[in-house]
Amino acid sequence: MTDAVQDLIEDLHAEAARDRPAADTPEIGIVMGSDSDLETMMTGGRRPGAYDALVDHLAFAEQTDYDDPPDARFTFETYVTSAHRTPDLMTAYAETAADRGLDVLVAGAGGKSADLPNMTASIAYPLPTIGVPVQEKSVDSVIGMPQGAPLTAVDAGKSFNAALSAVQILARQHEELEERLVTYHDDLRQGVGEDSRALHELGTPAYRERADEE
């Protein structure tokens, strides 16, 4: 039986040793402590996640094969790297991130000992890392970094915002991404205006009935 974790570690180091064009490597790396975090970190939960933000709103694509990258100019990758069960994989991922072409990381974990974002940020430094507490009880653990060990974090469960923040960082070097962010915000603004007019003109009962039908 092969060691699945060791195989991943070797793959990460091998990829770091290659010299690929920036356009062929993902800009954003998303890691989570368990696949049970997938719903919160990516998509399909009570609220939209990072996958929804990147793919549906900002035209990113998920990259699953370095040798066959998507046609999309901007991409992201996803891994499970448990800080407690696979610290060697977490370390390998974070320490090779920059050499593999990543520009910013998003790391999420749940439970009271949600150490993955903190440790990933420390090892990947100075690569910026955005932490996502998967649960409310994870907040203190994620934001509890000492002075000199920076980690930006969002509120519990809001990986959507973490993805937006990651793209904001990238947008300082990519005007195209800045334009996509502005368009996304303009769409939000337009939606509020349309909702406000509809509520005012229809009245509360009819507006709620229309919302239920949608």
C-alpha positions as CSV (number, residue, x, y, z in Angstrom):
1,M,0.0,0.0,0.0
2,T,1.4,3.4,-1.0
3,D,1.6,6.3,1.5
4,A,-1.0,8.8,0.1
5,V,0.3,11.6,2.2
6,Q,4.0,11.0,1.3
7,D,3.0,10.9,-2.4
8,L,1.3,14.3,-2.1
9,I,4.3,15.7,-0.3
10,E,6.7,14.5,-3.1
11,D,4.3,15.9,-5.7
12,L,4.3,19.3,-4.1
13,H,8.1,19.5,-3.8
14,A,8.5,18.2,-7.4
15,E,6.1,20.9,-8.6
16,A,8.0,23.6,-6.7
17,A,11.2,22.6,-8.5
18,R,9.7,23.3,-11.9
19,D,9.8,26.6,-13.6
20,R,6.3,27.1,-15.1
21,P,5.0,30.4,-16.5
22,A,2.9,32.3,-14.0
23,A,-0.1,32.0,-16.3
24,D,0.0,28.2,-16.0
25,T,0.0,28.1,-12.1
26,P,-2.9,28.9,-9.8
27,E,-2.9,32.3,-8.1
28,I,-4.9,31.2,-5.0
29,G,-4.4,28.2,-2.9
30,I,-7.3,27.0,-0.7
31,V,-6.7,24.5,2.1
32,M,-9.0,23.1,4.7
33,G,-8.4,20.8,7.7
34,S,-10.9,18.2,6.7
35,D,-13.2,17.4,3.8
36,S,-16.0,18.0,6.3
37,D,-15.1,21.7,6.0
38,L,-15.8,21.6,2.2
39,E,-19.4,22.8,2.4
40,T,-18.4,25.9,4.4
41,M,-15.1,26.5,2.5
42,M,-16.3,26.1,-1.0
43,T,-20.0,25.9,-1.9
44,G,-23.4,24.4,-1.1
45,G,-23.9,25.4,2.5
46,R,-26.2,27.9,4.2
47,R,-24.3,30.7,2.5
48,P,-22.2,30.9,-0.7
49,G,-18.5,29.9,-0.3
50,A,-15.1,30.6,-1.8
51,Y,-15.9,28.5,-4.9
52,D,-19.0,30.5,-5.6
53,A,-17.2,33.8,-5.3
54,L,-14.3,32.8,-7.5
55,V,-16.1,30.8,-10.2
56,D,-19.6,32.3,-10.4
57,H,-18.7,36.0,-9.7
58,L,-15.1,36.5,-10.7
59,A,-14.6,34.0,-13.6
60,F,-11.8,32.0,-11.9
61,A,-11.4,28.3,-12.7
62,E,-10.3,25.5,-10.4
63,Q,-7.0,24.0,-11.5
64,T,-6.5,20.3,-10.8
65,D,-3.6,19.5,-13.1
66,Y,-0.5,21.6,-13.5
67,D,0.3,19.9,-16.8
68,D,-3.1,20.7,-18.2
69,P,-4.2,24.1,-16.8
70,P,-7.7,25.5,-17.5
71,D,-8.1,28.0,-20.3
72,A,-9.1,30.7,-17.7
73,R,-6.3,33.2,-17.0
74,F,-6.9,33.1,-13.2
75,T,-7.2,29.9,-11.3
76,F,-7.2,28.4,-7.8
77,E,-6.4,25.0,-6.3
78,T,-7.8,23.1,-3.3
79,Y,-6.3,20.6,-0.9
80,V,-7.0,19.0,2.5
81,T,-4.0,19.5,4.8
82,S,-4.8,18.7,8.5
83,A,-2.6,20.5,11.0
84,H,-3.0,17.8,13.5
85,R,-3.3,14.6,11.5
86,T,-0.9,15.4,8.6
87,P,1.4,18.2,9.9
88,D,4.0,17.1,7.4
89,L,1.6,17.6,4.5
90,M,0.5,21.0,5.9
91,T,4.2,22.0,6.1
92,A,5.0,20.8,2.6
93,Y,2.1,22.7,1.2
94,A,2.9,25.9,2.9
95,E,6.6,25.9,2.4
96,T,6.3,25.2,-1.4
97,A,3.4,27.5,-2.0
98,A,5.4,30.4,-3.4
99,D,7.7,28.3,-5.5
100,R,4.6,26.6,-7.0
101,G,3.4,30.0,-8.2
102,L,0.7,30.8,-5.6
103,D,0.3,34.4,-4.6
104,V,-2.2,34.2,-1.7
105,L,-3.6,31.4,0.4
106,V,-7.0,30.9,2.0
107,A,-6.9,28.4,4.9
108,G,-10.0,27.2,6.9
109,A,-10.4,24.9,9.9
110,G,-13.1,24.1,12.5
111,G,-13.3,23.1,16.1
112,K,-11.7,24.8,19.1
113,S,-8.2,23.9,17.9
114,A,-8.4,25.4,14.5
115,D,-4.6,25.6,13.9
116,L,-4.4,25.2,10.2
117,P,-4.7,28.9,9.2
118,N,-2.2,30.0,11.8
119,M,0.4,27.4,11.0
120,T,-0.1,27.8,7.3
121,A,0.4,31.5,7.6
122,S,3.6,31.1,9.7
123,I,5.2,28.6,7.4
124,A,4.2,30.3,4.1
125,Y,5.3,33.8,5.4
126,P,5.7,36.3,3.7
127,L,3.0,34.9,1.4
128,P,-0.3,36.4,2.6
129,T,-2.7,34.0,4.2
130,I,-6.4,34.6,4.9
131,G,-7.9,32.5,7.7
132,V,-11.5,31.2,7.8
133,P,-12.9,29.9,11.1
134,V,-15.3,27.2,9.9
135,Q,-17.3,27.4,13.1
136,E,-18.0,30.1,15.7
137,K,-16.0,28.2,18.2
138,S,-13.0,28.4,15.9
139,V,-12.8,32.2,15.8
140,D,-10.5,32.7,18.8
141,S,-8.1,30.0,17.6
142,V,-7.8,31.4,14.1
143,I,-7.4,35.1,15.1
144,G,-5.1,34.4,18.1
145,M,-1.8,35.0,16.4
146,P,1.0,36.7,18.3
147,Q,2.6,40.0,17.3
148,G,4.9,39.6,14.3
149,A,3.0,36.6,13.0
150,P,0.3,38.2,10.7
151,L,-2.8,36.4,9.6
152,T,-5.8,38.2,8.1
153,A,-9.1,36.5,9.0
154,V,-12.8,36.7,8.2
155,D,-15.8,36.0,10.3
156,A,-16.9,32.4,11.0
157,G,-18.0,30.5,7.9
158,K,-17.5,33.4,5.5
159,S,-15.1,31.9,3.0
160,F,-16.9,33.9,0.3
161,N,-15.4,37.0,1.8
162,A,-12.0,35.4,2.1
163,A,-12.0,34.7,-1.6
164,L,-12.9,38.3,-2.4
165,S,-10.1,39.5,-0.1
166,A,-7.7,37.2,-1.9
167,V,-8.7,38.6,-5.3
168,Q,-8.4,42.2,-3.9
169,I,-4.7,41.4,-3.1
170,L,-4.2,40.1,-6.6
171,A,-6.0,43.0,-8.2
172,R,-3.2,45.4,-7.2
173,Q,-1.1,43.7,-9.9
174,H,-3.8,42.7,-12.3
175,E,-6.1,45.4,-13.6
176,E,-8.5,42.8,-15.1
177,L,-9.2,41.5,-11.6
178,E,-9.8,45.0,-10.3
179,E,-12.4,45.5,-13.1
180,R,-14.1,42.2,-12.1
181,L,-14.3,43.2,-8.5
182,V,-15.8,46.6,-9.4
183,T,-18.4,44.9,-11.7
184,Y,-19.3,42.5,-8.8
185,H,-19.8,45.4,-6.4
186,D,-21.8,47.4,-9.0
187,D,-24.1,44.4,-9.4
188,L,-24.6,44.3,-5.7
189,R,-25.5,47.9,-5.6
190,Q,-27.9,47.6,-8.5
191,G,-29.6,44.7,-6.8
192,V,-30.2,46.7,-3.6
193,G,-31.7,49.5,-5.7
194,E,-34.0,47.1,-7.5
195,D,-35.1,45.4,-4.2
196,S,-35.7,48.8,-2.6
197,R,-38.0,50.0,-5.5
198,A,-39.9,46.7,-5.6
199,L,-40.5,46.7,-1.8
200,H,-41.7,50.3,-1.9
201,E,-44.0,49.8,-4.9
202,L,-45.3,46.4,-4.2
203,G,-45.7,46.7,-0.4
204,T,-44.5,44.2,2.2
205,P,-47.0,41.4,1.7
206,A,-46.7,41.3,-2.1
207,Y,-42.9,41.7,-2.0
208,R,-42.6,38.7,0.4
209,E,-45.0,36.6,-1.7
210,R,-42.8,37.4,-4.8
211,A,-39.7,36.5,-2.9
212,D,-41.2,33.1,-1.8
213,E,-42.1,32.3,-5.4
214,E,-38.5,33.0,-6.5
